[in-house]
Amino acid sequence: MITPAPAPASAAAVHAEEPAWLELDQLTERLDLAVDRAMSEAGLWAPELAARAVRQAEGDPAEAAHLLRAHRAAQPRLAVSAPVATSELRVVRRISSAFRNPPGGQILGRTVDYAGRLLDLLPEDEGRTHVTDESPAPADDGHLHHDHEHSADPSAVERVPGNVLAILREMGLVAPLPERPDDPEPYDITRRPARPGAPRSAWLQTMARGDTGSLVHLWWYGCDWRPDHEIPGELRHGALPVRIAHPHTGEPVTVAEVRVSEVESFYNVPSATAQHHLGVGYGICFGHNERKSIAMAGLDLALVHYDATSELHHDVLLTLDGLDSTGYAQHLKLPHHVEYRSVLDRAEAAGQDANPPGETV
């Protein structure tokens, strides 16, 4: 008896038997928002390492942030960067919901905000061809810049428009900047844990590294102090220079750039000292993460409004860290045999005390 030879396996079937391997550029260019979120919640700007973490964590942003923070903790601190003004931000996206035509204009950039929420059901081969045809050419730095578009004239996109907050200050709607001859050093939450009563720099750092979902939830649900919502006067996404002092000359030297999302929100916050001035909330975080920066700015407004001993200060400083909350959930999957056995013993003892032997309920 002769049996026919099995039909040759299709290419798809052959590839299905092999584990798919995601290249780092696929992650940084096509899953850039996930990579940016991991960097933001880890407090570490390292796109390639973040892509590796996302791949190793199988797409779990909390686990990817955990991997990045663990790696960051093992690295030496070689230098401290110099302060940089966000007026130097080279924007690739800049919008204002408060002004129709802000100075420098609106720069919509690449975003899904204005697209219909329709699931892409194109066949895989057709979708792959469509994405390949629309892929931008590599820039001079070898990066495809998937999250924004480049123009032939760099000044058309990479520009530094006027700041909306400066205009409001000129109009007298926002309190002028205070003169601080002794500007205190920012609180470093990587060296000291932040507790209620910590300065503003501590809660801004905590929110910048906080879990995005928890942060948005606390801002949306927990801020019941305002009758309506604040207005994001300006939302910007772009590149900021990182400068350190030259070891020999002491002069500042630009050694890198980081992408950030920055928001300044305004609201008429009741204040005994500035009744006619708008309150300003500020939010900034690594990468392209607009929801997080908007929630940061709203919570910053609220934290200034509330006393340092309030529940909101406690929630922001002690409950927003994703590693803390997910770590607690993860540890519940570890063996707790002795603890759970004691819980059962106490429950049985309580039941016997309530119903002594010989009594009928």
HUKA-V836369 format. One record per backbone hydrogen bond with DSSP energy under -0.5 kcal/mol. CO is the residue of the C=O (numbers start at 0). NH is the residue of the N-H. If there is no record, write none. Layout:
# HUKA-V836369
co: {CO/CO}
nh: {NH/NH}
This chain:
# HUKA-V836369
co: {0/9/10/11/12/13/13/14/19/20/22/23/24/25/25/26/30/31/32/33/34/35/36/37/38/38/43/45/46/47/48/49/50/51/52/53/54/56/58/59/60/61/62/63/64/65/66/67/68/69/70/71/75/84/85/88/89/90/92/93/94/101/105/106/108/111/115/118/122/123/124/125/126/127/128/129/130/131/138/142/144/146/151/152/152/153/153/156/158/158/162/163/164/165/166/167/167/168/172/177/178/180/181/186/187/187/194/198/198/199/200/201/202/203/204/206/210/211/212/213/214/215/216/216/217/218/221/229/230/230/231/233/234/235/236/236/237/238/239/240/241/241/242/243/245/250/252/252/255/257/258/259/260/261/262/263/263/264/265/266/266/273/277/278/280/282/284/286/288/289/290/291/292/293/294/295/296/297/298/299/300/301/306/309/310/311/312/313/314/315/319/320/321/322/323/324/325/326/327/328/329/330/335/336/337/338/339/340/341/342/343/344/345/346/347/348/349/350/355}
nh: {2/13/14/15/16/16/17/17/21/22/26/27/28/29/30/30/34/35/36/37/38/39/40/41/42/43/45/49/50/51/52/53/54/55/56/58/57/59/60/63/64/65/66/67/68/69/70/71/72/73/73/74/77/87/88/90/238/158/236/106/234/104/107/93/110/114/117/120/126/127/128/129/130/131/132/133/134/134/141/138/147/109/153/155/156/156/157/158/90/160/166/167/168/169/170/172/173/171/277/179/180/182/183/188/190/191/197/201/202/203/204/205/206/207/208/209/214/215/216/217/218/219/220/221/221/222/223/231/232/265/96/263/94/261/91/92/259/89/257/242/254/255/81/252/249/245/243/254/241/239/286/237/284/235/282/232/233/280/230/268/278/276/174/266/264/262/260/288/292/293/294/295/296/297/298/299/300/301/302/303/304/305/309/313/314/315/316/317/318/319/210/324/325/326/327/328/329/330/331/331/332/333/339/340/341/342/343/344/345/346/347/348/349/350/351/352/353/354/358}
